Amino acid sequence: MNDIVIKTETLGKKYVIGHQAETGRYVALRDVLMQNARTLWNKTKDLAKGKPIIQGNTLEEVWALKDVSFEIRRGEAVGIIGRNGAGKSTLLKILSRITEPSTGRVTIRGRVASLLEVGTGFHPELTGRENIYLNGAILGMTRGEIRRKFDEIVAFAEVEKYLDTPVKRYSSGMYVRLAFAVAAHLEPEILVVDEVLAVGDAEFQKKCLGKMENVSKGQGRTVLFVSHNMRAVKSLCNKGVLLEGGEKIIEGEITAVTDKYTNRISTQNAFTPFQIKAIDVVVAKITLNEENAGLVTPFKPLRIDIELDAEREIDNIGIEIMISHDDTNGVVFATNTKTRKNMDLRIKRGKNRVSCLIDSFNLCSGKYWLGFGIDIPFVMWYYYELALLHFDVTEVLPEPSRLPTLSAYGHVYLDHKWIYSN
């Protein structure tokens, strides 16, 4: 029992959200005045009772977490996985003491360092140097301890040139580099990291994963890691917890948990619309060759259509698609409107469609995932999901000069020729 550092017991978190009642085209002035009076009265009552003020005519209770129980031992690296809206970030916020649970209890033994979003715990008006000391103090470190780690933190974050610049002038990438460096180097007993490592380049992400592995395996500390990248989760973690709809589905050895996750979502071929709240955009539909899911034929054209419904205009963003193989979880193809085609994409208010046309889909037969992301290229992700839509690539008979599309020949077919001479 002494080596259990995190224990949750029937943990639950409830939110109350408001809905605005729909009205017809004609609304009398009397009705508007009466509705405004009722809204003001309800707000006054909530304020007097210390309740949060919620907009809307009707209220709805939503459970982001419900009856979640598990134990994490010292030195374990635990992957918290699940689809968007499963409750992963809510769970981490409770474990980091950012929000209180509605039901159940959490027992934590040890100092927790959290990196849940870009620049967590940073003051924008302070310099990078000052924020290192501020963050260290928040984590309970003495000035001497921070000073001993200072050079190592700066070297890892690679921000020496901007160390005495206020962090409000940092890019999102610089923010997360410094924030991760502080959280990982100030020797917390428990390190909690959300999907913020999607920010930055591949080299820095690899560097962060290596550091977390050292914290867990080398130093015997506990790591909680949330990511949609199953390859990264499996390489770092030895244990997993799968959440779905706010409830725990399975807890155990990481391979068993990730397999359960991929098996569950591989049967959900139909696309479900979702909202990206950070930019007020609804992803209404993603289709392959004008179908929601199904079969894709090798060597034929493939059209990927993405339909967006935006509440406002958005400039200078990138839209990315990724295709990964079901067995290896490795990305076999990725493209971004900005980084690949240098398109200055502008999303207009209302309905938008962005399409990717592939002349010849040269993947061998097997099961694949379509992933999707929206980002500010090289700076930050607004949304990133590797396993969004599942599809199958059919096997076809070999054509002259081509191999069969069996997966035994690899995953990608490349046009080529052989030349013999003597």
C-alpha positions as a Markdown table, in Angstrom:
| # | Residue | x | y | z |
|---|---|---|---|---|
| 1 | Met | 0.0 | 0.0 | 0.0 |
| 2 | Asn | 2.9 | 2.4 | 0.7 |
| 3 | Asp | 4.0 | 2.5 | -2.9 |
| 4 | Ile | 0.5 | 3.6 | -4.2 |
| 5 | Val | 0.9 | 7.3 | -5.0 |
| 6 | Ile | -2.5 | 8.0 | -6.7 |
| 7 | Lys | -5.8 | 6.4 | -5.7 |
| 8 | Thr | -9.2 | 7.4 | -7.1 |
| 9 | Glu | -12.4 | 6.1 | -5.6 |
| 10 | Thr | -15.7 | 6.4 | -7.5 |
| 11 | Leu | -14.5 | 9.7 | -8.9 |
| 12 | Gly | -17.1 | 11.9 | -10.7 |
| 13 | Lys | -17.3 | 15.4 | -12.1 |
| 14 | Lys | -20.5 | 17.0 | -13.1 |
| 15 | Tyr | -21.0 | 20.2 | -15.1 |
| 16 | Val | -24.2 | 22.2 | -15.6 |
| 17 | Ile | -24.6 | 23.7 | -19.0 |
| 18 | Gly | -27.3 | 26.0 | -20.3 |
| 19 | His | -29.3 | 25.8 | -23.6 |
| 20 | Gln | -31.1 | 28.7 | -25.3 |
| 21 | Ala | -34.6 | 27.9 | -26.3 |
| 22 | Glu | -35.4 | 28.2 | -30.0 |
| 23 | Thr | -37.9 | 30.8 | -31.0 |
| 24 | Gly | -39.9 | 31.4 | -34.1 |
| 25 | Arg | -39.3 | 34.1 | -36.6 |
| 26 | Tyr | -41.7 | 36.5 | -34.9 |
| 27 | Val | -41.0 | 37.5 | -31.2 |
| 28 | Ala | -43.1 | 40.2 | -29.5 |
| 29 | Leu | -41.3 | 42.9 | -27.5 |
| 30 | Arg | -43.3 | 41.8 | -24.5 |
| 31 | Asp | -41.8 | 38.3 | -24.7 |
| 32 | Val | -38.3 | 39.7 | -25.0 |
| 33 | Leu | -38.7 | 41.9 | -21.9 |
| 34 | Met | -40.2 | 39.0 | -19.9 |
| 35 | Gln | -37.4 | 36.7 | -20.9 |
| 36 | Asn | -34.8 | 39.2 | -20.0 |
| 37 | Ala | -36.4 | 39.8 | -16.6 |
| 38 | Arg | -36.5 | 36.0 | -15.8 |
| 39 | Thr | -32.8 | 35.7 | -16.9 |
| 40 | Leu | -31.8 | 38.6 | -14.6 |
| 41 | Trp | -33.7 | 37.1 | -11.7 |
| 42 | Asn | -32.2 | 33.7 | -12.1 |
| 43 | Lys | -28.7 | 35.2 | -12.3 |
| 44 | Thr | -29.3 | 37.2 | -9.1 |
| 45 | Lys | -30.5 | 34.1 | -7.3 |
| 46 | Asp | -27.4 | 32.1 | -8.4 |
| 47 | Leu | -25.1 | 35.0 | -7.4 |
| 48 | Ala | -26.7 | 35.2 | -3.9 |
| 49 | Lys | -26.3 | 31.5 | -3.4 |
| 50 | Gly | -22.7 | 31.4 | -4.6 |
| 51 | Lys | -23.6 | 29.3 | -7.6 |
| 52 | Pro | -21.9 | 29.7 | -11.0 |
| 53 | Ile | -23.9 | 31.9 | -13.4 |
| 54 | Ile | -25.0 | 29.8 | -16.4 |
| 55 | Gln | -26.6 | 31.3 | -19.5 |
| 56 | Gly | -29.6 | 29.7 | -21.1 |
| 57 | Asn | -33.3 | 29.0 | -20.6 |
| 58 | Thr | -32.9 | 25.4 | -19.7 |
| 59 | Leu | -30.2 | 23.6 | -17.8 |
| 60 | Glu | -28.6 | 20.2 | -18.4 |
| 61 | Glu | -26.3 | 18.1 | -16.2 |
| 62 | Val | -23.3 | 16.6 | -18.0 |
| 63 | Trp | -21.0 | 14.0 | -16.3 |
| 64 | Ala | -17.5 | 14.5 | -17.6 |
| 65 | Leu | -16.4 | 11.6 | -15.3 |
| 66 | Lys | -18.5 | 9.0 | -13.6 |
| 67 | Asp | -17.5 | 6.3 | -11.0 |
| 68 | Val | -13.8 | 6.2 | -12.1 |
| 69 | Ser | -11.6 | 4.2 | -9.7 |
| 70 | Phe | -8.0 | 3.0 | -10.2 |
| 71 | Glu | -4.6 | 2.9 | -8.4 |
| 72 | Ile | -1.2 | 4.0 | -9.7 |
| 73 | Arg | 2.1 | 2.9 | -8.0 |
| 74 | Arg | 5.4 | 4.7 | -7.6 |
| 75 | Gly | 7.5 | 4.6 | -10.8 |
| 76 | Glu | 4.7 | 3.6 | -13.1 |
| 77 | Ala | 4.3 | 5.4 | -16.5 |
| 78 | Val | 0.6 | 5.4 | -17.1 |
| 79 | Gly | -1.1 | 6.3 | -20.4 |
| 80 | Ile | -4.6 | 7.8 | -20.1 |
| 81 | Ile | -6.2 | 7.2 | -23.5 |
| 82 | Gly | -9.6 | 7.6 | -25.1 |
| 83 | Arg | -11.4 | 9.6 | -27.8 |
| 84 | Asn | -12.0 | 13.3 | -27.6 |
| 85 | Gly | -14.6 | 14.0 | -24.8 |
| 86 | Ala | -13.8 | 10.8 | -23.0 |
| 87 | Gly | -12.9 | 12.8 | -19.8 |
| 88 | Lys | -9.1 | 12.6 | -20.0 |
| 89 | Ser | -8.3 | 16.3 | -19.4 |
| 90 | Thr | -11.0 | 16.5 | -16.7 |
| 91 | Leu | -9.3 | 13.6 | -14.9 |
| 92 | Leu | -5.9 | 15.3 | -15.1 |
| 93 | Lys | -7.3 | 18.6 | -13.8 |
| 94 | Ile | -8.7 | 16.9 | -10.8 |
| 95 | Leu | -5.4 | 15.0 | -10.1 |
| 96 | Ser | -3.5 | 18.3 | -10.5 |
| 97 | Arg | -5.9 | 20.0 | -8.0 |
| 98 | Ile | -7.1 | 22.5 | -10.5 |
| 99 | Thr | -10.7 | 21.5 | -10.1 |
| 100 | Glu | -12.6 | 19.6 | -7.4 |
| 101 | Pro | -14.5 | 16.4 | -8.0 |
| 102 | Ser | -18.3 | 16.3 | -7.7 |
| 103 | Thr | -18.3 | 12.8 | -6.2 |
| 104 | Gly | -15.7 | 10.4 | -4.9 |
| 105 | Arg | -12.2 | 11.1 | -3.6 |
| 106 | Val | -8.6 | 11.2 | -4.7 |
| 107 | Thr | -5.6 | 10.4 | -2.6 |
| 108 | Ile | -2.2 | 11.7 | -3.8 |
| 109 | Arg | 1.1 | 11.1 | -2.1 |
| 110 | Gly | 3.9 | 13.3 | -3.5 |
| 111 | Arg | 4.5 | 16.6 | -5.3 |
| 112 | Val | 2.7 | 16.9 | -8.6 |
| 113 | Ala | 4.0 | 18.9 | -11.6 |
| 114 | Ser | 1.4 | 19.4 | -14.3 |
| 115 | Leu | 1.7 | 20.5 | -17.9 |
| 116 | Leu | -1.9 | 20.5 | -19.1 |
| 117 | Glu | -1.8 | 23.3 | -21.7 |
| 118 | Val | 0.7 | 25.8 | -23.2 |
| 119 | Gly | 2.3 | 28.0 | -20.6 |
| 120 | Thr | 0.7 | 26.4 | -17.5 |
| 121 | Gly | 1.6 | 28.4 | -14.4 |
| 122 | Phe | 3.5 | 31.1 | -16.3 |
| 123 | His | 3.0 | 34.8 | -15.7 |
| 124 | Pro | 3.0 | 36.6 | -19.1 |
| 125 | Glu | 4.6 | 39.8 | -17.8 |
| 126 | Leu | 7.6 | 38.0 | -16.3 |
| 127 | Thr | 10.7 | 36.9 | -18.2 |
| 128 | Gly | 11.6 | 33.3 | -18.9 |
| 129 | Arg | 14.2 | 33.5 | -16.1 |
| 130 | Glu | 11.7 | 34.8 | -13.6 |
| 131 | Asn | 9.1 | 32.3 | -14.5 |
| 132 | Ile | 11.5 | 29.4 | -13.9 |
| 133 | Tyr | 11.9 | 30.6 | -10.3 |
| 134 | Leu | 8.2 | 31.3 | -10.0 |
| 135 | Asn | 7.2 | 27.8 | -11.3 |
| 136 | Gly | 9.8 | 26.2 | -9.1 |
| 137 | Ala | 8.4 | 28.0 | -6.0 |
| 138 | Ile | 4.9 | 26.9 | -6.9 |
| 139 | Leu | 6.1 | 23.3 | -7.0 |
| 140 | Gly | 7.6 | 23.7 | -3.5 |
| 141 | Met | 11.3 | 23.9 | -4.5 |
| 142 | Thr | 13.7 | 26.1 | -2.6 |
| 143 | Arg | 15.7 | 28.8 | -4.4 |
| 144 | Gly | 18.9 | 26.7 | -4.0 |
| 145 | Glu | 17.3 | 23.7 | -5.7 |
| 146 | Ile | 16.1 | 25.8 | -8.6 |
| 147 | Arg | 19.5 | 27.4 | -9.0 |
| 148 | Arg | 21.2 | 24.0 | -9.3 |
| 149 | Lys | 18.8 | 22.9 | -12.0 |
| 150 | Phe | 18.6 | 26.3 | -13.8 |
| 151 | Asp | 21.3 | 25.7 | -16.5 |
| 152 | Glu | 19.9 | 22.3 | -17.3 |
| 153 | Ile | 16.4 | 23.7 | -17.7 |
| 154 | Val | 17.5 | 26.5 | -20.0 |
| 155 | Ala | 19.7 | 24.1 | -22.1 |
| 156 | Phe | 16.8 | 21.6 | -22.5 |
| 157 | Ala | 14.3 | 24.3 | -23.6 |
| 158 | Glu | 16.8 | 26.0 | -26.0 |
| 159 | Val | 15.6 | 29.5 | -25.1 |
| 160 | Glu | 18.9 | 31.0 | -23.9 |
| 161 | Lys | 18.6 | 33.9 | -26.4 |
| 162 | Tyr | 15.2 | 35.0 | -25.0 |
| 163 | Leu | 15.7 | 34.1 | -21.3 |
| 164 | Asp | 15.3 | 37.7 | -20.2 |
| 165 | Thr | 12.4 | 38.5 | -22.5 |
| 166 | Pro | 8.8 | 38.5 | -21.1 |
| 167 | Val | 7.1 | 35.3 | -22.0 |
| 168 | Lys | 4.1 | 37.1 | -23.4 |
| 169 | Arg | 6.4 | 37.6 | -26.5 |
| 170 | Tyr | 7.2 | 33.9 | -26.8 |
| 171 | Ser | 5.6 | 31.8 | -29.5 |
| 172 | Ser | 3.4 | 28.9 | -28.3 |
| 173 | Gly | 6.3 | 26.5 | -29.2 |
| 174 | Met | 8.7 | 28.4 | -27.0 |
| 175 | Tyr | 6.2 | 28.5 | -24.2 |
| 176 | Val | 5.7 | 24.8 | -24.1 |
| 177 | Arg | 9.4 | 24.1 | -24.4 |
| 178 | Leu | 10.2 | 26.1 | -21.3 |
| 179 | Ala | 7.1 | 24.9 | -19.4 |
| 180 | Phe | 8.0 | 21.3 | -20.0 |
| 181 | Ala | 11.6 | 21.8 | -19.1 |
| 182 | Val | 10.6 | 23.4 | -15.8 |
| 183 | Ala | 8.0 | 20.7 | -15.0 |
| 184 | Ala | 10.4 | 17.8 | -15.9 |
| 185 | His | 13.6 | 19.0 | -14.3 |
| 186 | Leu | 12.4 | 20.2 | -10.9 |
| 187 | Glu | 12.1 | 16.6 | -9.7 |
| 188 | Pro | 8.4 | 16.2 | -8.9 |
| 189 | Glu | 7.3 | 12.8 | -7.5 |
| 190 | Ile | 4.4 | 12.8 | -10.1 |
| 191 | Leu | 4.6 | 14.3 | -13.6 |
| 192 | Val | 1.3 | 14.9 | -15.4 |
| 193 | Val | 1.5 | 15.7 | -19.1 |
| 194 | Asp | -1.5 | 16.3 | -21.4 |
| 195 | Glu | -1.4 | 16.4 | -25.3 |
| 196 | Val | 0.7 | 19.6 | -25.3 |
| 197 | Leu | 3.6 | 17.8 | -26.8 |
| 198 | Ala | 1.9 | 18.0 | -30.1 |
| 199 | Val | 3.4 | 21.5 | -30.1 |
| 200 | Gly | 6.9 | 21.9 | -31.5 |
| 201 | Asp | 8.9 | 19.9 | -34.0 |
| 202 | Ala | 9.5 | 16.1 | -34.1 |
| 203 | Glu | 13.0 | 16.4 | -32.7 |
| 204 | Phe | 11.7 | 18.3 | -29.6 |
| 205 | Gln | 8.8 | 15.8 | -29.1 |
| 206 | Lys | 11.3 | 12.9 | -29.2 |
| 207 | Lys | 13.5 | 14.8 | -26.7 |
| 208 | Cys | 10.5 | 15.2 | -24.3 |
| 209 | Leu | 9.5 | 11.5 | -24.6 |
| 210 | Gly | 13.1 | 10.6 | -23.7 |
| 211 | Lys | 13.0 | 12.9 | -20.7 |
| 212 | Met | 9.8 | 11.4 | -19.5 |
| 213 | Glu | 11.2 | 7.9 | -19.9 |
| 214 | Asn | 14.2 | 8.9 | -17.8 |
| 215 | Val | 11.9 | 10.4 | -15.1 |
| 216 | Ser | 9.9 | 7.2 | -14.9 |
| 217 | Lys | 12.4 | 4.4 | -15.5 |
| 218 | Gly | 15.7 | 6.1 | -14.5 |
| 219 | Gln | 14.5 | 8.1 | -11.5 |
| 220 | Gly | 11.6 | 5.9 | -10.3 |
| 221 | Arg | 9.1 | 8.7 | -10.5 |
| 222 | Thr | 5.5 | 8.5 | -11.7 |
| 223 | Val | 4.3 | 9.8 | -15.1 |
| 224 | Leu | 0.8 | 10.3 | -16.3 |
| 225 | Phe | 0.7 | 10.8 | -20.1 |
| 226 | Val | -2.3 | 11.7 | -22.3 |
| 227 | Ser | -1.8 | 11.4 | -26.0 |
| 228 | His | -3.7 | 10.2 | -29.1 |
| 229 | Asn | -0.4 | 8.9 | -30.5 |
| 230 | Met | -0.6 | 5.2 | -29.5 |
| 231 | Arg | 3.0 | 4.6 | -30.7 |
| 232 | Ala | 4.3 | 7.2 | -28.2 |
| 233 | Val | 2.0 | 5.9 | -25.4 |
| 234 | Lys | 3.2 | 2.3 | -26.0 |
| 235 | Ser | 6.9 | 3.2 | -26.1 |
| 236 | Leu | 6.7 | 5.3 | -22.9 |
| 237 | Cys | 4.1 | 3.7 | -20.7 |
| 238 | Asn | 3.8 | 0.3 | -19.0 |
| 239 | Lys | 0.2 | 0.7 | -17.8 |
| 240 | Gly | -2.9 | 2.2 | -19.4 |
| 241 | Val | -6.3 | 3.5 | -18.4 |
| 242 | Leu | -9.0 | 3.6 | -21.1 |
| 243 | Leu | -11.8 | 6.1 | -20.7 |
| 244 | Glu | -15.0 | 6.4 | -22.8 |
| 245 | Gly | -17.9 | 8.7 | -22.1 |
| 246 | Gly | -16.4 | 9.6 | -18.8 |
| 247 | Glu | -16.3 | 6.0 | -17.5 |
| 248 | Lys | -13.3 | 3.7 | -17.1 |
| 249 | Ile | -13.5 | 0.8 | -19.6 |
| 250 | Ile | -10.3 | -1.0 | -18.8 |
| 251 | Glu | -7.1 | -0.6 | -16.7 |
| 252 | Gly | -4.0 | -2.7 | -17.1 |
| 253 | Glu | -0.9 | -3.6 | -19.1 |
| 254 | Ile | -0.5 | -0.9 | -21.8 |
| 255 | Thr | -0.6 | -3.2 | -24.9 |
| 256 | Ala | -3.9 | -4.8 | -23.8 |
| 257 | Val | -5.4 | -1.3 | -23.1 |
| 258 | Thr | -4.3 | 0.2 | -26.5 |
| 259 | Asp | -5.6 | -2.9 | -28.3 |
| 260 | Lys | -8.9 | -2.6 | -26.6 |
| 261 | Tyr | -9.1 | 1.1 | -27.6 |
| 262 | Thr | -8.3 | 0.4 | -31.3 |
| 263 | Asn | -10.7 | -2.5 | -31.4 |
| 264 | Arg | -13.6 | -0.5 | -30.0 |
| 265 | Ile | -13.2 | 2.5 | -32.3 |
| 266 | Ser | -12.4 | 0.4 | -35.4 |
| 267 | Thr | -16.1 | -0.7 | -35.4 |
| 268 | Gln | -17.2 | 2.9 | -35.3 |
| 269 | Asn | -16.9 | 3.7 | -39.1 |
| 270 | Ala | -19.6 | 6.3 | -39.2 |
| 271 | Phe | -18.3 | 9.8 | -38.7 |
| 272 | Thr | -19.7 | 11.8 | -35.8 |
| 273 | Pro | -19.5 | 15.7 | -36.0 |
| 274 | Phe | -17.6 | 17.4 | -33.2 |
| 275 | Gln | -16.7 | 21.0 | -32.1 |
| 276 | Ile | -13.3 | 22.5 | -31.7 |
| 277 | Lys | -14.1 | 25.1 | -29.0 |
| 278 | Ala | -10.8 | 26.9 | -29.2 |
| 279 | Ile | -11.6 | 28.3 | -32.6 |
| 280 | Asp | -15.4 | 28.0 | -32.6 |
| 281 | Val | -15.5 | 25.5 | -35.5 |
| 282 | Val | -17.6 | 22.4 | -35.9 |
| 283 | Val | -16.2 | 19.6 | -38.0 |
| 284 | Ala | -19.4 | 18.6 | -39.7 |
| 285 | Lys | -18.2 | 15.8 | -42.0 |
| 286 | Ile | -15.2 | 14.0 | -43.3 |
| 287 | Thr | -15.6 | 11.6 | -46.2 |
| 288 | Leu | -13.5 | 9.3 | -48.4 |
| 289 | Asn | -14.6 | 9.4 | -52.0 |
| 290 | Glu | -17.9 | 11.0 | -50.9 |
| 291 | Glu | -18.7 | 8.2 | -48.4 |
| 292 | Asn | -18.4 | 8.2 | -44.6 |
| 293 | Ala | -16.3 | 5.1 | -44.5 |
| 294 | Gly | -15.8 | 1.7 | -46.1 |
| 295 | Leu | -13.4 | 0.4 | -48.7 |
| 296 | Val | -10.6 | 2.1 | -50.6 |
| 297 | Thr | -9.1 | 0.7 | -53.8 |
| 298 | Pro | -5.3 | 0.8 | -54.4 |
| 299 | Phe | -4.0 | 2.7 | -57.4 |
| 300 | Lys | -7.2 | 4.6 | -57.8 |
| 301 | Pro | -7.8 | 8.3 | -57.0 |
| 302 | Leu | -8.8 | 9.2 | -53.5 |
| 303 | Arg | -10.7 | 12.3 | -52.5 |
| 304 | Ile | -10.8 | 13.4 | -48.8 |
| 305 | Asp | -13.5 | 16.0 | -48.1 |
| 306 | Ile | -13.6 | 18.0 | -44.9 |
| 307 | Glu | -16.6 | 20.1 | -44.1 |
| 308 | Leu | -16.3 | 22.8 | -41.5 |
| 309 | Asp | -19.0 | 25.1 | -40.0 |
| 310 | Ala | -17.3 | 28.2 | -38.5 |
| 311 | Glu | -18.8 | 30.8 | -36.2 |
| 312 | Arg | -16.1 | 33.4 | -37.2 |
| 313 | Glu | -13.3 | 33.9 | -39.7 |
| 314 | Ile | -10.0 | 32.3 | -39.0 |
| 315 | Asp | -6.8 | 33.2 | -40.8 |
| 316 | Asn | -3.4 | 31.5 | -41.2 |
| 317 | Ile | -4.3 | 28.0 | -40.1 |
| 318 | Gly | -3.2 | 24.6 | -41.4 |
| 319 | Ile | -5.4 | 21.6 | -41.9 |
| 320 | Glu | -3.6 | 18.2 | -41.8 |
| 321 | Ile | -4.6 | 14.7 | -42.6 |
| 322 | Met | -2.7 | 11.6 | -41.5 |
| 323 | Ile | -3.0 | 8.0 | -42.6 |
| 324 | Ser | -1.6 | 5.3 | -40.3 |
| 325 | His | -1.5 | 1.6 | -40.4 |
| 326 | Asp | -3.7 | -0.3 | -37.9 |
| 327 | Asp | -1.1 | -2.9 | -36.9 |
| 328 | Thr | 1.9 | -0.6 | -36.3 |
| 329 | Asn | 0.1 | 2.7 | -35.4 |
| 330 | Gly | 2.8 | 4.3 | -37.5 |
| 331 | Val | 1.9 | 7.2 | -39.9 |
| 332 | Val | 2.5 | 6.1 | -43.5 |
| 333 | Phe | 1.4 | 9.4 | -45.0 |
| 334 | Ala | 0.7 | 13.0 | -43.8 |
| 335 | Thr | 0.1 | 16.3 | -45.5 |
| 336 | Asn | -0.7 | 19.8 | -44.3 |
| 337 | Thr | -2.2 | 22.6 | -46.3 |
| 338 | Lys | 0.5 | 25.0 | -45.0 |
| 339 | Thr | 3.7 | 23.0 | -44.7 |
| 340 | Arg | 3.2 | 21.0 | -47.9 |
| 341 | Lys | 1.5 | 23.4 | -50.3 |
| 342 | Asn | 2.1 | 26.7 | -48.5 |
| 343 | Met | -1.6 | 27.6 | -48.7 |
| 344 | Asp | -2.6 | 30.6 | -46.6 |
| 345 | Leu | -5.9 | 29.0 | -45.6 |
| 346 | Arg | -8.7 | 31.3 | -44.5 |
| 347 | Ile | -11.8 | 29.8 | -43.0 |
| 348 | Lys | -14.8 | 32.0 | -43.6 |
| 349 | Arg | -17.8 | 32.3 | -41.3 |
| 350 | Gly | -20.4 | 29.7 | -42.1 |
| 351 | Lys | -19.9 | 26.5 | -44.2 |
| 352 | Asn | -16.5 | 25.6 | -45.7 |
| 353 | Arg | -15.1 | 22.6 | -47.5 |
| 354 | Val | -11.4 | 21.7 | -47.8 |
| 355 | Ser | -10.5 | 18.7 | -50.0 |
| 356 | Cys | -7.3 | 16.7 | -50.5 |
| 357 | Leu | -7.0 | 14.9 | -53.9 |
| 358 | Ile | -4.6 | 12.0 | -54.2 |
| 359 | Asp | -4.0 | 10.9 | -57.8 |
| 360 | Ser | -3.1 | 7.3 | -57.0 |
| 361 | Phe | -3.7 | 5.8 | -53.6 |
| 362 | Asn | -0.7 | 3.5 | -53.5 |
| 363 | Leu | -1.2 | 1.7 | -50.2 |
| 364 | Cys | -1.2 | -2.1 | -50.0 |
| 365 | Ser | -4.2 | -4.0 | -48.6 |
| 366 | Gly | -5.0 | -3.8 | -44.9 |
| 367 | Lys | -6.7 | -1.7 | -42.2 |
| 368 | Tyr | -5.9 | 2.0 | -41.8 |
| 369 | Trp | -6.8 | 5.0 | -39.9 |
| 370 | Leu | -7.5 | 8.5 | -41.2 |
| 371 | Gly | -6.3 | 11.2 | -38.8 |
| 372 | Phe | -7.1 | 14.9 | -38.8 |
| 373 | Gly | -5.7 | 18.1 | -37.3 |
| 374 | Ile | -6.0 | 21.9 | -37.3 |
| 375 | Asp | -3.0 | 23.9 | -36.3 |
| 376 | Ile | -0.9 | 27.0 | -36.5 |
| 377 | Pro | 2.0 | 25.3 | -38.3 |
| 378 | Phe | 5.1 | 24.8 | -36.2 |
| 379 | Val | 3.4 | 26.6 | -33.3 |
| 380 | Met | 0.4 | 24.8 | -31.8 |
| 381 | Trp | -2.4 | 22.4 | -32.4 |
| 382 | Tyr | -6.0 | 23.3 | -32.0 |
| 383 | Tyr | -7.0 | 19.7 | -32.6 |
| 384 | Tyr | -5.1 | 16.5 | -33.3 |
| 385 | Glu | -6.5 | 13.0 | -33.6 |
| 386 | Leu | -4.6 | 10.1 | -35.3 |
| 387 | Ala | -7.4 | 7.6 | -35.2 |
| 388 | Leu | -10.5 | 9.5 | -36.3 |
| 389 | Leu | -11.9 | 7.3 | -39.1 |
| 390 | His | -11.3 | 3.6 | -39.8 |
| 391 | Phe | -11.2 | 2.2 | -43.4 |
| 392 | Asp | -10.0 | -0.9 | -45.3 |
| 393 | Val | -7.8 | -1.0 | -48.4 |
| 394 | Thr | -8.9 | -3.8 | -50.6 |
| 395 | Glu | -6.6 | -6.4 | -52.2 |
| 396 | Val | -6.4 | -6.2 | -56.0 |
| 397 | Leu | -4.9 | -8.5 | -58.6 |
| 398 | Pro | -1.5 | -7.6 | -59.8 |
| 399 | Glu | -1.2 | -5.5 | -63.0 |
| 400 | Pro | 1.7 | -5.9 | -65.4 |
| 401 | Ser | 4.9 | -4.7 | -63.7 |
| 402 | Arg | 3.2 | -4.4 | -60.3 |
| 403 | Leu | 3.3 | -6.6 | -57.2 |
| 404 | Pro | 0.1 | -7.8 | -55.6 |
| 405 | Thr | -1.2 | -5.4 | -53.0 |
| 406 | Leu | -0.7 | -7.9 | -50.2 |
| 407 | Ser | 0.6 | -6.4 | -46.9 |
| 408 | Ala | 3.4 | -8.9 | -47.0 |
| 409 | Tyr | 5.0 | -6.6 | -49.6 |
| 410 | Gly | 4.9 | -3.7 | -47.1 |
| 411 | His | 2.3 | -1.0 | -46.6 |
| 412 | Val | 3.2 | 1.4 | -49.4 |
| 413 | Tyr | 3.5 | 0.7 | -53.1 |
| 414 | Leu | 6.1 | 2.9 | -54.9 |
| 415 | Asp | 6.2 | 3.0 | -58.7 |
| 416 | His | 9.5 | 1.7 | -59.8 |
| 417 | Lys | 11.4 | -0.3 | -62.4 |
| 418 | Trp | 14.3 | -2.8 | -62.5 |
| 419 | Ile | 17.3 | -2.5 | -64.7 |
| 420 | Tyr | 19.7 | -5.3 | -65.5 |
| 421 | Ser | 23.1 | -5.0 | -67.2 |
| 422 | Asn | 26.2 | -7.2 | -67.4 |
